[in-house]
Amino acid sequence: MESLKAMSRKSNYLDNGRIKGFFGVLKREMVYGFEIQFKNLNELKKAINKHISNYNKLRSSAKLKGLIPIEYRKISSQ
C-alpha cells in the first residue's frame, strides 16, 4: 500500500481535515494497543482494508444522523 503526499496549499489545514480525522479514528480504534497484533505488513494491510470496509458499511455515527457513511452519502446526494 502506497501513500501519496498531500497536495494542499501551504498553511491550508482545511484541505486535509477529513483525512486527518479518518486516520485519527483508525489509530484510536485499530492501532493504539494493538501494535504487536500484526506479524507482517500484509496482515496490517488486510486489517486496514477490513476496518475501512466496516467503517463505511457498518458503523453509524451521531454526526451522520445515526446513519452509516454509505447511507448518508446516498441521501445527501439526492
Secondary structure as a PSIPRED ss2 file (coil, helix, strand):
# PSIPRED VFORMAT (PSIPRED V4.0)

   1 M C   1.000  0.000  0.000
   2 E C   1.000  0.000  0.000
   3 S C   1.000  0.000  0.000
   4 L C   1.000  0.000  0.000
   5 K C   1.000  0.000  0.000
   6 A C   1.000  0.000  0.000
   7 M C   1.000  0.000  0.000
   8 S C   1.000  0.000  0.000
   9 R C   1.000  0.000  0.000
  10 K C   1.000  0.000  0.000
  11 S C   1.000  0.000  0.000
  12 N C   1.000  0.000  0.000
  13 Y H   0.000  1.000  0.000
  14 L H   0.000  1.000  0.000
  15 D H   0.000  1.000  0.000
  16 N H   0.000  1.000  0.000
  17 G H   0.000  1.000  0.000
  18 R H   0.000  1.000  0.000
  19 I H   0.000  1.000  0.000
  20 K H   0.000  1.000  0.000
  21 G H   0.000  1.000  0.000
  22 F H   0.000  1.000  0.000
  23 F H   0.000  1.000  0.000
  24 G H   0.000  1.000  0.000
  25 V H   0.000  1.000  0.000
  26 L H   0.000  1.000  0.000
  27 K H   0.000  1.000  0.000
  28 R H   0.000  1.000  0.000
  29 E H   0.000  1.000  0.000
  30 M H   0.000  1.000  0.000
  31 V H   0.000  1.000  0.000
  32 Y C   1.000  0.000  0.000
  33 G C   1.000  0.000  0.000
  34 F C   1.000  0.000  0.000
  35 E C   1.000  0.000  0.000
  36 I C   1.000  0.000  0.000
  37 Q C   1.000  0.000  0.000
  38 F C   1.000  0.000  0.000
  39 K C   1.000  0.000  0.000
  40 N C   1.000  0.000  0.000
  41 L H   0.000  1.000  0.000
  42 N H   0.000  1.000  0.000
  43 E H   0.000  1.000  0.000
  44 L H   0.000  1.000  0.000
  45 K H   0.000  1.000  0.000
  46 K H   0.000  1.000  0.000
  47 A H   0.000  1.000  0.000
  48 I H   0.000  1.000  0.000
  49 N H   0.000  1.000  0.000
  50 K H   0.000  1.000  0.000
  51 H H   0.000  1.000  0.000
  52 I H   0.000  1.000  0.000
  53 S H   0.000  1.000  0.000
  54 N H   0.000  1.000  0.000
  55 Y H   0.000  1.000  0.000
  56 N H   0.000  1.000  0.000
  57 K H   0.000  1.000  0.000
  58 L C   1.000  0.000  0.000
  59 R C   1.000  0.000  0.000
  60 S C   1.000  0.000  0.000
  61 S E   0.000  0.000  1.000
  62 A H   0.000  1.000  0.000
  63 K H   0.000  1.000  0.000
  64 L H   0.000  1.000  0.000
  65 K C   1.000  0.000  0.000
  66 G C   1.000  0.000  0.000
  67 L E   0.000  0.000  1.000
  68 I C   1.000  0.000  0.000
  69 P H   0.000  1.000  0.000
  70 I H   0.000  1.000  0.000
  71 E H   0.000  1.000  0.000
  72 Y H   0.000  1.000  0.000
  73 R H   0.000  1.000  0.000
  74 K H   0.000  1.000  0.000
  75 I H   0.000  1.000  0.000
  76 S H   0.000  1.000  0.000
  77 S C   1.000  0.000  0.000
  78 Q C   1.000  0.000  0.000
